[in-house]
C-alpha cells in the first residue's frame, strides 16, 4: 500500500501547523497557529478543508485553547475555553466531523483535572491517528470493488489534504492504483474553489499517479463515451436514511451515473454518519460568499450587476448511491434499514 508523501496537519509540540490549501498548487506554505480563534478563522477561510481534516484541526485547536487559558484557575479558564469550542463549532456547520471531534474533546475535558492539556492532546492525537487508520481500511475495501482496467472520476478533494492522511475517496484511488487495477484517473475541476484542479491533481502528481483533469460540465459526456466506470466521492455527512451531503456537484454526478450505468461509490468514515439526522432535508447547507462565483483570483469575471447563488454542498439521495464504504465495512445500496442495522452492529463508544 502506498503512503501519501506529505502531511497537511502537523502538531509541533506547542503549536499547530496547517498547509495553506488556498496557495496550492503553486506554493507549499505552512501556517503556524497558537490560538483557537485563529484556527476557527482558518477553517472558515478554507486554509484547511475536507470534513475529516476540519475535525482533526478543531481537536488540536482545543488543545491550543487549553494551553492559552489554563494558566488561570479552573473557575476562570473553563468559560473562555468553552467559548473557543463554540466558535470552532460555528466555523463550518455542515460537516458533521467538526462537531463530532469537538464533542469528543469536551468529553475528555470533563474527565480531566485542573491541568487538562496533556489529556486533550492525547485525545487530539488519537482522533488524528484513528482517521489515518480508517482511511487505510477504506482504501483497501473500496479498491476491492474495482475491477482491473476500470477508470474512475473523482470530485472535489478527498485525499491527504482533506483528512488526517491518505484520504477517503482518494485513498481508494491510491489503493486501487497501487494494486494495478486502474487504467485512468479523471478529476473534475470542482468550481468555484477548483479543489480538483488545484488540490487533487497536485496530490496525485505528487504521488506519481497520472491524472486527467476535466471541466465539471464534461462529466456526463465522459460517461456517455464509456470512458469511466466509477465516480468515487467522499462525504461531509451521511444521514440516517443514507442521503449524502457532499461538495456541490456530487448530486448531478450521481444523477448522471444512474442514467449512464456508471457506479457511484461514497467513501466516508464512521465519524461522518449522522444517525440523528433523519434525511438530507434536515441538514443546514452552508452558503458561501457570492464573490467566490463572481470572481476568480480576486478578479471579477461576471458581468457587473450579476448576483450569485453559492451553496457549498448538495444532497445526493441514498437511492443514487451504489456503495457506501466505511472503515467498518461496505453497505451496498444504502438505505435507512441497512444503515440502522449496520450502526447497531458497531461497537459502542
Beta strands, then each sheet from edge to edge (+ up, - down):
strand 1: 9-11
strand 2: 16-19
strand 3: 30-33
strand 4: 150-154
strand 5: 182-188
strand 6: 212-214
strand 7: 230-233
strand 8: 237-239
strand 9: 244-247
strand 10: 263-267
strand 11: 273-274
strand 12: 295-296
strand 13: 299-300
strand 14: 313-316
strand 15: 323-326
strand 16: 329-332
sheet 1: 1+ 2- 3+
sheet 2: 6+ 5+ 4+ 7+ 10+ 15+ 16-
sheet 3: 11+ 8+ 9- 14+
sheet 4: 12+ 13-
end
